[in-house]
């Protein structure tokens, strides 16, 4: 017998002594016999309660047996193989007899408990559904783990695996060793599926995982087949097809095709080999592709987004002399996700508006700087900073500057009229976004400004009359009344807005007109010209291809404003805020000024060596509290600002780097290329691998992360804090965003040697970034778990090894006798429930003794009746 709390038994003699003492002092008028019986009953009650609290349990030896069947539901068996599996399963189950508890676990990609021991077993009817749901891979190890967890207590445990042994992930052999330690026996019955037509790419291997720019890497695709035919293998590099080869396959043959690539730019390259042309014959199309990854290193590579076509040449040409490569793209070429951005050392925005970037890209760029340590540079222009619509965006979070102008500039009063289309086509998302845009625009104004909102369909509706900007809650309440319905006629809305703006005494008066359709009426250009002559500027926003873009552009040109065209309604808010800050904020200063150095900074080395000529303009901003501002304008406004954001660095230059404001710099200043090279190098992510190297090494199912860390060229660095972030992109969604998987701390294993590990699970690309202090290095790994095949072959050796390791049997057929033998299994039977039952009985006796007179009275009453 075992006791959980045996020390509680020491209470018994103390409690009995106390009961005897109390009984000796009792003056209750009852007979000595009743006194004695009452003492005995109470002593028994105390003993029972104390023993129950000590929680005793009998150790019982049991010969009961339990069997859990692991049924392979993977696609490699096929429907005929599945039918054979269930036939063998039924025969084995019937031979076992009724005295054994039986459970069933499915073996597929994830595994699933179909029935627990003792429950009704499933029939073949559910097999096809399980195969469709979970049959894309075979993980026998996970299924055996599930089976081990559902055995009832006190039984000899047996697992019977019915499978072809073709595991695509996990290790049944390793799990068998763990099962042997816990006394679980694994038996196996090999069952093969039919040989079906199947062609597959078993592997895509690269000759090197890390190369320098211009070096050659060989990619080898291994093809296997159980059919005869001709097809084509296509090679994709970062999602674009770069090569292909014809192939002729035959049953039982394994072929290798070699592709050669020489990447000429720094980046992380994802390669994907896909075999095509066998759609009708191929039984398992899921195994028709494979992945590889190559990290290409070399000169610094920066992504350069220039908003004005043809103006990128100045910075590109200058940086080429300095050994910095710029990948020039338009706004629509910006990657959407961290995986693609990770290949760049920094991102440069030059004179590009926020509405052209989009919210998702801005979030990805913020995470690129914050989490991956990348650099970000924003260069000024008429579409940058506040006038670019970046107010309250993820990019504004990055910047070391506030996008509102200096306080003394904001004292100039302004009046803004929003003329918004409320026709039937604006219903739903569009009208809701317009409300949000109007509210966000009002928040940019101060209490000396005026705002009015006018909606038009066939006529004009005053949503918010022209009034001073006051409570944001009050403005939001009025704008929320805006609804859609009716035709489209802009003219009444413009004339009403013109009239209301004319009543306001403000230095700046501006109108924004938005529509998504064709308007009726005429005389728009004349009305716009009249507005401009009265000091009212007009900007227009065309939403969607159905808008009358030509007319809106003409209105903006005659009204002295800007014309915007967007196909994305979600960009309306950015356009409104950009145009408002441009026309009412007085944020652009276009007059010559001399840059002034106010504090030293590494990016301004040798600044005084060659005096810089004047710049011709800049965007006004305010510095944030913790930023560095080494260069300012003659009026003290920030010109060059810098700070750290998360793991990366961010720099802002409020003038431009091209022929508008920087014309004298690009054409006649020798220091132009040196200055910009210093700015970009100081902001960009530092070169990887200088004193830190990262390797990813496969160790069974684990991927080991190994970092070599140096103090300098000849000394290893010890006792360092090294951690890593692990990101993942699924194989079937390589264009999607990279999601974080884990953050791990590396342990020191030797001098300057640090390591940890993780287990890749799903097929795809794993990006590992290790960092310590300011140093960071990255490496990629493609996880290509084996795919299901339809060869009809059986891995008998694996099943035999698992059985022999645990002392089980390898059955040849369901007719073989399954020996459910095993040592006696110990199980605990708790005694406290029985003790409490006795306690209740004794308690009843105790009450009877104490209330004996009442009991006699009840008997007499009963007799009298």
SVG drawing of the C-alpha trace seen along z (x, -y; Angstrom):
<svg xmlns="http://www.w3.org/2000/svg" viewBox="-53 -88 98 105">
<polyline fill="none" stroke="black" stroke-width="0.4" points="0.0,0.0 1.2,-3.5 0.3,-6.7 0.3,-10.2 0.3,-12.0 1.5,-9.5 2.5,-12.1 -1.2,-12.9 -1.5,-9.5 0.4,-11.1 -2.8,-13.0 -4.7,-9.8 -3.2,-9.2 -3.4,-12.9 -7.1,-13.0 -7.9,-9.8 -6.3,-11.1 -8.4,-14.3 -11.6,-12.3 -10.8,-10.2 -10.1,-13.4 -13.4,-15.0 -15.4,-11.8 -13.9,-11.6 -15.2,-15.1 -18.6,-14.5 -21.6,-14.9 -24.3,-13.8 -26.8,-11.5 -26.4,-8.4 -25.5,-4.9 -21.8,-3.9 -22.5,-1.5 -23.7,-4.3 -20.7,-6.5 -18.4,-3.7 -20.1,-3.0 -20.2,-6.7 -16.4,-7.0 -15.7,-4.0 -17.9,-5.4 -16.3,-8.8 -12.8,-7.3 -13.6,-5.2 -14.9,-8.4 -11.7,-10.3 -9.5,-7.4 -11.5,-7.0 -11.3,-10.8 -7.6,-10.9 -6.7,-7.8 -8.8,-9.1 -6.9,-12.4 -3.6,-10.5 -4.9,-9.1 -3.9,-5.4 -3.9,-3.4 -3.5,0.3 -1.0,1.3 -2.8,3.8 -1.1,6.0 -3.2,6.2 -3.1,8.5 -5.6,6.4 -4.6,5.7 -5.2,2.6 -4.5,2.3 -4.4,-0.9 -4.3,-0.5 -2.4,-3.1 -4.0,-3.1 -2.1,-4.8 -4.5,-7.2 -1.9,-8.8 -2.3,-9.3 0.5,-6.8 -1.9,-3.9 -4.6,-5.0 -8.2,-3.9 -7.4,-0.2 -4.7,-0.2 -7.0,-1.8 -9.7,0.9 -7.0,3.6 -5.9,1.8 -9.4,1.8 -10.0,5.4 -6.8,6.5 -7.8,4.3 -11.2,5.9 -9.7,9.4 -7.1,8.5 -9.7,6.9 -12.0,9.9 -9.1,12.3 -8.2,10.2 -11.5,11.0 -13.8,9.0 -11.7,8.8 -9.2,6.3 -9.8,2.6 -9.3,1.3 -8.6,-2.3 -7.8,-3.7 -5.5,-6.5 -5.1,-7.8 -1.6,-8.4 -1.4,-11.2 0.2,-14.6 -1.0,-15.6 -2.5,-12.4 -6.0,-12.1 -7.6,-10.0 -10.5,-8.3 -11.7,-6.3 -10.4,-5.8 -9.9,-2.4 -13.2,-0.8 -15.2,-2.9 -16.8,-1.5 -14.1,-1.2 -14.5,-3.0 -15.4,-1.4 -13.8,-1.8 -16.4,-4.4 -14.5,-7.2 -11.2,-6.2 -11.6,-8.2 -12.6,-11.3 -9.6,-11.1 -7.3,-10.5 -8.7,-13.6 -8.4,-15.7 -5.0,-14.6 -3.4,-12.4 -0.9,-14.8 2.0,-13.4 2.8,-10.5 4.0,-11.0 4.0,-7.6 6.0,-9.0 3.3,-11.6 0.5,-8.9 2.4,-6.6 2.8,-9.4 -0.9,-10.0 -1.6,-6.3 0.7,-6.2 -1.3,-9.0 -4.7,-7.3 -4.1,-4.0 -6.2,-3.4 -4.4,-3.0 -3.5,0.4 -3.3,2.2 -0.5,3.7 0.0,1.4 0.3,2.6 0.3,0.5 -0.4,2.2 0.8,0.1 -0.9,0.9 1.1,-1.0 3.4,-0.9 6.1,-2.5 6.7,-5.3 7.0,-8.1 7.5,-11.6 8.1,-13.4 9.0,-12.4 11.0,-9.3 9.2,-6.1 12.5,-4.5 13.3,-7.3 9.8,-7.1 10.1,-3.3 13.1,-3.8 11.1,-6.1 8.2,-3.7 10.5,-0.8 11.6,-2.8 8.0,-3.2 7.1,0.5 4.9,0.0 5.2,2.7 4.8,1.8 3.6,4.5 3.5,3.8 1.5,5.3 3.0,4.0 0.2,3.1 1.1,1.6 -1.0,-0.5 -1.4,0.0 1.2,-1.3 -0.4,-4.3 0.9,-6.7 3.0,-9.3 5.8,-11.7 7.5,-13.8 10.4,-16.2 12.0,-14.5 14.7,-17.2 16.1,-20.5 19.6,-20.9 22.0,-23.9 25.7,-23.4 26.2,-26.3 23.9,-27.9 25.9,-31.2 27.7,-32.9 29.0,-36.3 27.5,-38.4 28.4,-37.1 29.4,-33.6 27.7,-30.6 25.5,-28.2 24.4,-24.8 20.8,-23.6 20.1,-19.9 16.5,-18.7 15.9,-15.0 12.9,-13.4 11.4,-10.0 8.4,-8.4 6.3,-5.3 5.0,-6.2 6.3,-6.8 5.9,-10.1 7.3,-13.5 7.0,-16.8 8.9,-19.9 10.7,-21.1 10.5,-24.8 12.8,-26.7 11.6,-29.8 13.8,-32.4 12.1,-34.6 8.8,-33.8 9.9,-34.5 10.6,-31.7 14.3,-31.8 14.9,-28.4 13.2,-25.2 14.2,-21.8 12.3,-19.0 12.3,-15.6 11.3,-12.1 10.5,-9.7 10.2,-6.0 9.0,-3.8 11.6,-3.1 14.1,-5.5 15.6,-8.5 16.9,-11.5 18.7,-14.6 18.5,-17.9 21.1,-20.6 20.4,-24.3 23.1,-27.0 22.4,-30.5 24.8,-33.5 22.9,-36.0 24.4,-39.4 22.7,-41.3 22.8,-40.9 19.6,-39.2 18.1,-36.1 17.1,-33.9 14.3,-31.4 14.4,-28.7 11.5,-26.4 11.5,-23.5 8.2,-22.4 7.4,-19.5 4.5,-19.9 2.8,-18.0 1.6,-14.9 -1.7,-16.3 -3.9,-13.5 -1.6,-10.7 -0.2,-12.0 -2.1,-10.6 -0.4,-12.9 0.2,-16.4 1.2,-17.7 4.8,-16.3 5.5,-18.0 7.7,-20.8 10.6,-21.4 12.4,-24.4 16.0,-25.6 17.4,-28.9 20.7,-30.7 22.0,-33.7 23.9,-36.0 26.3,-38.5 28.2,-41.4 28.1,-45.2 25.6,-47.1 22.2,-47.0 19.5,-49.6 16.0,-49.8 15.4,-53.3 11.9,-54.6 11.8,-57.8 8.5,-59.5 9.5,-61.5 10.4,-59.5 13.9,-60.2 15.2,-62.0 16.7,-58.9 19.8,-59.1 21.6,-61.7 21.8,-59.6 22.2,-56.3 25.2,-57.7 26.8,-59.2 26.4,-56.0 27.8,-53.8 31.1,-55.7 31.0,-55.0 30.4,-51.2 26.7,-51.4 24.1,-49.7 20.6,-51.2 17.7,-49.1 15.4,-51.7 11.7,-51.0 8.4,-52.9 6.0,-52.9 4.1,-49.9 7.3,-47.8 7.9,-48.0 7.7,-44.5 4.7,-43.8 6.5,-41.5 9.5,-41.2 10.9,-38.2 11.6,-40.3 12.7,-43.4 15.2,-41.4 17.6,-41.3 18.1,-45.1 20.4,-46.9 18.2,-50.0 15.2,-51.6 15.2,-55.1 12.0,-57.1 12.4,-60.2 9.5,-62.5 6.9,-59.8 3.3,-60.2 1.9,-58.0 -1.2,-57.1 1.0,-55.5 2.6,-53.2 -0.4,-51.8 -0.8,-50.8 0.4,-47.2 3.7,-48.2 4.3,-50.9 3.7,-48.3 6.2,-45.9 8.8,-48.7 8.3,-49.6 8.8,-46.0 11.8,-45.7 13.5,-48.5 12.2,-47.6 12.7,-43.8 15.3,-43.1 17.6,-46.0 17.2,-47.5 17.8,-51.2 15.3,-53.8 16.0,-57.1 13.3,-59.7 14.3,-62.5 12.2,-65.5 10.2,-66.9 6.7,-68.2 5.3,-64.7 7.3,-63.8 7.0,-64.1 3.8,-66.0 3.0,-67.2 3.2,-63.6 0.4,-62.5 2.5,-60.6 0.8,-62.1 -0.4,-59.3 1.1,-56.5 3.5,-53.7 6.2,-55.7 5.7,-58.7 6.5,-56.4 9.8,-55.6 10.9,-59.2 13.0,-61.3 10.9,-64.3 7.3,-65.5 5.5,-66.1 3.7,-69.3 5.4,-72.6 7.0,-74.9 4.4,-76.5 4.9,-80.0 4.0,-78.9 0.8,-77.2 -0.6,-80.5 -1.7,-81.5 -5.4,-80.9 -6.9,-78.7 -10.3,-77.6 -11.0,-74.3 -14.1,-73.1 -14.6,-69.4 -16.9,-68.7 -17.7,-65.0 -19.7,-62.9 -22.6,-61.1 -24.3,-59.6 -25.5,-56.0 -22.1,-54.6 -20.4,-55.9 -22.4,-53.6 -20.7,-51.2 -17.0,-51.3 -16.4,-54.5 -18.7,-56.8 -17.4,-55.4 -13.8,-56.0 -14.7,-59.6 -16.1,-60.2 -12.9,-59.0 -10.9,-61.1 -12.9,-64.2 -12.4,-63.6 -8.7,-63.0 -8.4,-66.2 -10.2,-68.3 -7.7,-67.0 -4.8,-68.6 -6.3,-72.1 -6.0,-74.3 -8.6,-76.3 -8.0,-79.4 -9.0,-77.5 -12.4,-76.8 -13.8,-73.7 -17.0,-72.9 -18.2,-69.6 -20.6,-69.6 -22.0,-66.5 -23.6,-66.5 -25.7,-64.2 -28.1,-65.9 -28.1,-68.8 -25.9,-70.0 -26.4,-68.9 -24.6,-70.8 -23.2,-68.1 -21.2,-70.5 -21.5,-74.3 -18.3,-76.4 -17.2,-77.0 -14.2,-77.2 -12.5,-74.0 -13.5,-73.1 -14.2,-69.8 -13.1,-66.9 -16.0,-64.9 -18.5,-67.5 -17.0,-67.5 -17.1,-63.7 -20.7,-63.7 -21.7,-66.0 -19.7,-64.2 -21.1,-60.9 -24.5,-62.1 -23.1,-61.8 -25.0,-59.2 -25.2,-58.1 -27.9,-58.2 -28.9,-60.1 -27.2,-61.2 -24.0,-63.2 -23.7,-66.9 -20.6,-68.6 -21.5,-72.1 -23.9,-72.9 -21.4,-71.6 -18.6,-73.7 -20.7,-76.9 -21.9,-76.4 -18.3,-75.8 -17.1,-78.8 -19.8,-81.0 -19.0,-79.7 -15.2,-80.1 -15.8,-83.7 -17.4,-84.6 -14.4,-83.6 -11.5,-85.9 -8.6,-83.5 -5.2,-83.8 -5.5,-80.4 -8.8,-79.2 -8.8,-75.7 -11.4,-73.3 -11.1,-69.5 -13.6,-67.9 -14.0,-64.1 -16.1,-62.0 -16.2,-58.5 -18.5,-59.1 -19.5,-61.2 -21.0,-64.6 -23.7,-66.6 -23.7,-70.3 -21.0,-72.6 -18.9,-75.6 -16.6,-73.9 -13.3,-75.4 -14.7,-78.9 -15.9,-78.4 -12.5,-77.1 -10.7,-80.0 -13.1,-82.4 -12.3,-80.7 -8.5,-81.1 -8.9,-84.8 -10.7,-85.2 -7.8,-83.4 -9.5,-80.0 -7.5,-77.0 -9.1,-73.7 -7.8,-70.2 -9.7,-67.2 -9.7,-63.5 -10.9,-60.9 -11.8,-57.5 -11.9,-54.6 -11.9,-54.3 -15.5,-55.5 -14.6,-59.0 -14.4,-61.9 -10.7,-62.1 -10.0,-64.6 -12.6,-67.1 -11.3,-66.8 -7.7,-67.4 -8.9,-70.5 -10.7,-71.8 -7.5,-71.4 -5.4,-73.1 -7.7,-76.1 -8.1,-76.2 -4.4,-76.2 -4.5,-73.0 -3.5,-69.3 -5.3,-66.5 -5.2,-62.9 -6.4,-59.7 -6.7,-56.5 -8.2,-53.1 -8.0,-52.2 -10.7,-53.9 -8.6,-53.2 -6.1,-55.8 -8.7,-58.6 -7.6,-59.5 -3.9,-59.8 -4.8,-62.0 -7.0,-64.3 -4.3,-64.7 -1.6,-65.2 -3.5,-67.9 -4.6,-69.6 -1.1,-69.9 0.3,-71.0 -2.2,-73.8 -3.0,-74.9 0.1,-74.1 2.6,-76.2 5.0,-73.4 7.0,-73.9 9.7,-76.6 11.1,-77.3 13.8,-79.8 17.6,-79.5 19.2,-78.7 22.6,-77.6 22.8,-74.3 24.3,-74.9 26.3,-72.4 25.2,-72.5 26.6,-69.3 29.2,-66.7 28.1,-63.4 29.9,-60.5 27.7,-61.0 29.1,-64.6 32.8,-63.8 34.8,-66.4 31.7,-68.6 33.8,-71.7 36.4,-70.3 34.3,-71.4 31.7,-74.2 28.2,-73.2 26.3,-75.5 22.8,-76.6 19.7,-74.4 16.6,-75.8 13.9,-74.4 12.8,-72.0 9.8,-70.6 9.2,-72.1 9.1,-69.7 9.8,-69.6 12.4,-67.5 11.4,-64.7 12.8,-64.8 15.5,-62.1 16.6,-62.6 20.0,-64.0 19.8,-67.0 23.3,-67.8 22.2,-70.0 19.6,-72.8 18.3,-75.5 19.1,-79.2 15.8,-79.6 16.7,-76.7 14.4,-74.1 15.7,-70.5 17.5,-69.6 19.2,-66.3 17.9,-64.2 18.9,-60.8 18.0,-58.3 17.6,-54.6 14.3,-52.8 14.2,-49.3 17.1,-47.4 17.6,-49.8 18.5,-53.3 16.4,-56.1 17.6,-59.3 15.5,-62.2 16.7,-64.8 14.0,-67.5 15.4,-68.9 15.8,-66.7 18.7,-64.9 17.8,-65.8 17.3,-68.7 14.5,-70.6 15.9,-71.8 19.3,-70.2 20.1,-71.4 23.3,-73.2 24.4,-70.1 24.0,-67.6 25.5,-69.7 28.3,-71.6 29.3,-70.3 32.1,-67.7 31.0,-66.7 27.5,-65.4 28.5,-61.8 30.7,-61.7 27.9,-63.1 25.2,-60.8 27.5,-57.8 28.2,-58.6 24.5,-59.1 23.4,-55.9 26.2,-53.8 25.6,-55.2 21.9,-54.4 22.1,-51.0 22.3,-47.8 26.0,-47.1 27.7,-44.4 26.9,-40.9 29.5,-38.4 32.3,-40.8 32.9,-39.3 29.9,-37.0 29.0,-33.9 25.8,-32.0 25.3,-28.4 22.2,-26.2 22.9,-22.5 20.3,-19.7 20.4,-17.3 17.7,-14.8 14.3,-16.6 16.0,-19.6 17.7,-22.5 20.7,-23.6 21.6,-27.4 25.3,-27.9 27.0,-31.3 30.7,-31.9 31.5,-35.3 34.8,-37.1 36.0,-40.1 38.4,-40.9 40.2,-39.1 42.2,-36.9 40.1,-36.7 36.9,-34.8 34.2,-36.7 32.9,-34.9 30.0,-35.6 28.0,-37.5 24.3,-37.8 23.3,-36.3 19.7,-35.7 17.9,-35.0 14.5,-35.6 13.0,-32.9 10.6,-33.8 8.6,-31.6 7.0,-31.8 4.8,-28.8 5.9,-26.9 2.6,-27.5 2.6,-31.2 6.1,-32.5 4.7,-35.9 2.9,-36.3 4.2,-38.1 6.8,-36.5 5.4,-35.6 7.5,-35.3 7.9,-31.8 10.1,-32.2 12.8,-34.2 15.5,-32.1 18.5,-32.8 21.7,-31.0 23.8,-29.3 27.6,-29.3 29.0,-25.9 32.7,-26.7 35.1,-29.7 33.1,-32.1 30.7,-29.4 26.9,-29.8 24.0,-27.5 20.4,-26.7 17.9,-24.7 14.4,-24.7 12.2,-22.2 10.9,-23.1 7.5,-21.7 5.7,-23.0 7.2,-23.1 8.6,-26.6 11.4,-29.0 12.7,-29.7 14.8,-32.9 17.0,-33.1 18.5,-36.4 21.0,-36.2 22.1,-39.4 24.4,-40.5 24.7,-44.2 24.9,-46.1 26.0,-43.0 23.5,-41.0 23.7,-38.1 21.1,-36.1 20.7,-32.7 17.9,-30.9 16.7,-27.3 14.2,-25.6 12.3,-22.9 11.3,-20.3 9.6,-17.4 9.2,-14.4 6.1,-14.2 3.7,-11.3 4.5,-8.8 2.4,-6.2 5.0,-3.5 3.1,-0.7 6.3,0.2 6.6,1.0 9.4,-0.1 9.5,3.3 12.8,2.6 11.5,-0.5 8.5,1.5 10.7,4.4 13.1,2.2 10.3,0.5 8.8,3.9 12.2,5.4 13.1,2.3 10.0,2.6 9.8,6.4 6.8,6.5 6.0,8.6 6.3,8.0 3.1,9.7 3.0,11.1 -0.8,11.0 -3.9,10.7 -3.9,14.5 -0.8,14.4 -1.5,14.6 -0.9,11.3 0.7,12.2 -0.6,9.7 1.8,10.7 3.5,8.5 4.5,8.2 2.1,7.4 1.1,3.8 0.8,2.0 -2.0,-0.3 -3.2,-2.2 -6.7,-1.8 -7.5,-4.6 -9.1,-3.6 -10.5,-6.9 -13.9,-6.5 -14.5,-3.2 -13.3,-4.8 -15.8,-7.6 -18.6,-5.1 -17.7,-3.4 -17.6,-6.8 -21.2,-7.5 -22.3,-4.2 -20.5,-4.8 -21.8,-8.3 -25.3,-7.0 -24.5,-4.6 -23.1,-7.6 -26.2,-9.6 -28.4,-6.6 -26.4,-6.2 -26.6,-10.0 -30.3,-10.2 -31.3,-6.8 -34.3,-8.2 -35.6,-9.8 -35.2,-6.4 -37.2,-4.6 -39.9,-7.3 -40.3,-6.8 -40.6,-3.0 -43.3,-3.5 -45.2,-5.8 -44.9,-3.3 -46.3,-0.5 -49.2,-2.7 -50.3,-3.1"/>
</svg>
